[in-house]
Amino acid sequence: MKIQFLGAAGEVTGSRHSVELTLGGRKTRFMVDFGMFQGGREATAKNLEPLPFSPKEIDFVVLTHAHIDHSGLLPRLCAQGFLGPIYCTDASFELLKILLPDSAHLQHSDVDRAERRQKAGKWRGELPVALYSMEEAELALAQCEVLAYGKQIELCKGINLEFQNAGHILGSAIAILDITEDQSKKKRCVFSGDIGMKGRLLMPNPAIISQADVVIVESTYGDRLHKTLADTEAELIQVVTSTMNTHGNIVIPAFAVGRTQEILFLLIDLVRRNLLPHLSIWVDSPMATAATHLTQHFFAQLDQESQSTFEWFKNNPSAVDLRFIADVDESKALNKIKGGAIIISASGMCDAGRIVHHLKNNLPRAQNAIVITGFQAYGSLGRRLVDKATKVRLFGEEVPVRASIHTIGGLSAHADQAGLLEWLQGFEVAPQSVFVVHGEPEASAVLGEVIREELGWKNVIIPERLHTYAC
């Protein structure tokens, strides 16, 4: 059996792993995830790269969760000839129905806008590229097959699949693949997907897996520890209070799926506990609105504390003035608000969507605050803000950064180094091979070394992109 790492090797985005083996004398190939690279021109080039094999050779895809960096190129894969099933959880499928068409829409909107600006002489550099159409996104959705947590199915003779809850976002899964290759013993491969924090907001704790021969583990925060929830709350309270006292706005770039719902929960819970006053919150993202409604649909999959807080808000709706923005005109109207607003908008890395407009209008004013709550990939606008850029280019114009920038890491949907180690310690016997992926080089290297030193596991590999490894 061979695994080729086509993305999320030496970087955080573009998760897609090819597994090749022999079953019944026939070469079989499947993918685990097929995500989009995110963050600048290099990402675009990688998204346009052809696969080192034909998409028609792929028998099926196993999808760990719906985030675009894990699912975002599925429509392109299907359009290029992949005809097999895409296995995912029920909640992931419902999220894909929101995320993939929205991704296609955003891509084409970005192209249209850039072309208009180029004709007007206001665009510099290369034009963006649309990777797939709305129709191609719908075709990919038609190839999805749903699998419940804890249920094992035979994908083909010699390969069984089971999903366990990864505690990352709604529908996120750890993929457990039991593989019996020709003339070989059964081998268990566990793909972590993205592992959530134990005891975090909204989601249950990630499932512990006791046995594996091969483990592919994420390392987004493999080199650091998150702030405690108490410290995160204190920092958020300070930012909200000080900004409201100076009559400024708070702009929160947030991933529409998961992070937006967590921020809403936290703000509502702080009001419930009288740690913040009445708040006016606008959620300006059609996708985040749909994802929030979907979260209500899967209410039973949330942790108990989150269920209690949302029940309280249902009974006390006037405690927070919460509004979901529907159309573009309403979104533009937010630009007239000069103070007292909390605006949550996508995308989470600030590279597309309505958040870019809100940053353009709010970055130049010193009384405003920008609150970064998630990982910002190298090359993204969000990363430039975190790295203290004094000006940024938005829609072809230089925009000064005078608003205060706050990074609140304790809200991460990813486990930190301690959380990843705790999850790995659930394996009762050291796996034969551990591949550390989905992290920037330093984060992956540090986690790999910690696994060797603290767990005593010997064969820990930091794979290189496009390289193939026997296991």
Secondary structure as the mmCIF struct_conf table of DSSP 4:
data_model
#
loop_
_struct_conf.conf_type_id
_struct_conf.id
_struct_conf.beg_label_comp_id
_struct_conf.beg_label_asym_id
_struct_conf.beg_label_seq_id
_struct_conf.end_label_comp_id
_struct_conf.end_label_asym_id
_struct_conf.end_label_seq_id
STRN STRN1 LYS A 2 PHE A 5
BEND BEND1 GLY A 7 THR A 13
STRN STRN2 HIS A 17 LEU A 23
TURN_TY1_P TURN_TY1_P1 GLY A 24 GLY A 25
STRN STRN3 ARG A 26 VAL A 32
HELX_LH_PP_P HELX_LH_PP_P1 GLY A 35 PHE A 37
BEND BEND2 GLY A 39 GLY A 40
HELX_RH_AL_P HELX_RH_AL_P1 ARG A 41 LEU A 48
HELX_LH_PP_P HELX_LH_PP_P2 GLU A 49 LEU A 51
BEND BEND3 PRO A 52 PHE A 53
HELX_RH_3T_P HELX_RH_3T_P1 PRO A 55 GLU A 57
STRN STRN4 PHE A 60 VAL A 62
HELX_RH_AL_P HELX_RH_AL_P2 ILE A 68 SER A 71
TURN_TY1_P TURN_TY1_P2 GLY A 72 LEU A 73
HELX_RH_AL_P HELX_RH_AL_P3 LEU A 74 ALA A 79
TURN_TY1_P TURN_TY1_P3 GLN A 80 GLY A 81
BEND BEND4 GLY A 84 GLY A 84
STRN STRN5 ILE A 86 CYS A 88
HELX_RH_AL_P HELX_RH_AL_P4 ASP A 90 LYS A 119
TURN_TY1_P TURN_TY1_P4 ALA A 120 GLY A 121
BEND BEND5 GLY A 125 GLY A 125
HELX_LH_PP_P HELX_LH_PP_P3 GLU A 126 PRO A 128
HELX_RH_AL_P HELX_RH_AL_P5 MET A 134 ALA A 142
TURN_TY1_P TURN_TY1_P5 GLN A 143 GLN A 143
STRN STRN6 CYS A 144 VAL A 146
STRN STRN7 TYR A 149 TYR A 149
TURN_TY1_P TURN_TY1_P6 GLY A 150 GLY A 150
STRN STRN8 GLN A 152 CYS A 156
TURN_TY1_P TURN_TY1_P7 LYS A 157 GLY A 158
STRN STRN9 ILE A 159 ASN A 165
BEND BEND6 GLY A 167 ILE A 169
TURN_TY1_P TURN_TY1_P8 LEU A 170 GLY A 171
STRN STRN10 ALA A 173 THR A 180
TURN_TY1_P TURN_TY1_P9 ASP A 182 GLN A 183
BEND BEND7 SER A 184 SER A 184
STRN STRN11 LYS A 186 PHE A 191
BEND BEND8 ASP A 194 ASP A 194
HELX_LH_PP_P HELX_LH_PP_P4 ILE A 195 MET A 197
TURN_TY1_P TURN_TY1_P10 LYS A 198 GLY A 199
BEND BEND9 LEU A 201 MET A 203
HELX_LH_PP_P HELX_LH_PP_P5 PRO A 204 ILE A 208
BEND BEND10 ASP A 213 ASP A 213
STRN STRN12 VAL A 214 GLU A 218
TURN_TY1_P TURN_TY1_P11 THR A 220 THR A 220
STRN STRN13 TYR A 221 TYR A 221
TURN_TY1_P TURN_TY1_P12 GLY A 222 ASP A 223
HELX_LH_PP_P HELX_LH_PP_P6 HIS A 226 THR A 228
HELX_RH_AL_P HELX_RH_AL_P6 LEU A 229 ASN A 245
TURN_TY1_P TURN_TY1_P13 THR A 246 HIS A 247
STRN STRN14 ILE A 250 PRO A 253
TURN_TY1_P TURN_TY1_P14 ALA A 256 GLY A 258
HELX_RH_AL_P HELX_RH_AL_P7 ARG A 259 ARG A 272
TURN_TY1_P TURN_TY1_P15 ARG A 273 ASN A 274
BEND BEND11 LEU A 275 LEU A 276
STRN STRN15 LEU A 279 ASP A 284
HELX_RH_AL_P HELX_RH_AL_P8 PRO A 286 HIS A 297
TURN_TY1_P TURN_TY1_P16 PHE A 298 PHE A 298
HELX_RH_3T_P HELX_RH_3T_P2 PHE A 299 GLN A 301
BEND BEND12 LEU A 302 LEU A 302
HELX_RH_AL_P HELX_RH_AL_P9 GLN A 304 ASN A 315
HELX_RH_3T_P HELX_RH_3T_P3 PRO A 317 ALA A 319
STRN STRN16 VAL A 320 PHE A 324
BEND BEND13 ASP A 327 ASP A 327
HELX_RH_AL_P HELX_RH_AL_P10 VAL A 328 ALA A 333
HELX_RH_3T_P HELX_RH_3T_P4 LEU A 334 LYS A 336
BEND BEND14 GLY A 339 GLY A 340
STRN STRN17 ILE A 342 SER A 345
BEND BEND15 ALA A 346 ALA A 346
TURN_TY1_P TURN_TY1_P17 GLY A 348 MET A 349
BEND BEND16 CYS A 350 GLY A 353
TURN_TY1_P TURN_TY1_P18 ARG A 354 ARG A 354
HELX_RH_AL_P HELX_RH_AL_P11 ILE A 355 ASN A 362
TURN_TY1_P TURN_TY1_P19 LEU A 363 PRO A 364
TURN_TY1_P TURN_TY1_P20 ALA A 366 GLN A 367
STRN STRN18 ALA A 369 ILE A 372
BEND BEND17 GLY A 374 GLY A 374
TURN_TY1_P TURN_TY1_P21 TYR A 378 GLY A 379
BEND BEND18 SER A 380 SER A 380
HELX_RH_AL_P HELX_RH_AL_P12 LEU A 381 VAL A 386
TURN_TY1_P TURN_TY1_P22 ASP A 387 LYS A 388
BEND BEND19 THR A 390 THR A 390
STRN STRN19 LYS A 391 LEU A 394
TURN_TY1_P TURN_TY1_P23 PHE A 395 GLY A 396
STRN STRN20 GLU A 397 PRO A 400
BEND BEND20 ALA A 403 ALA A 403
STRN STRN21 SER A 404 THR A 407
HELX_RH_3T_P HELX_RH_3T_P5 GLY A 409 LEU A 411
BEND BEND21 ALA A 413 HIS A 414
STRN STRN22 ASP A 416 ASP A 416
HELX_RH_AL_P HELX_RH_AL_P13 GLN A 417 LEU A 424
TURN_TY1_P TURN_TY1_P24 GLN A 425 GLY A 426
BEND BEND22 GLU A 428 VAL A 429
BEND BEND23 GLN A 432 GLN A 432
STRN STRN23 SER A 433 VAL A 437
BEND BEND24 HIS A 438 GLY A 439
HELX_RH_AL_P HELX_RH_AL_P14 PRO A 441 VAL A 450
HELX_RH_PI_P HELX_RH_PI_P1 ILE A 451 LEU A 455
STRN STRN24 VAL A 460 ILE A 461
HELX_LH_PP_P HELX_LH_PP_P7 PRO A 463 GLU A 464
TURN_TY1_P TURN_TY1_P25 ARG A 465 LEU A 466
STRN STRN25 THR A 468 ALA A 470
#
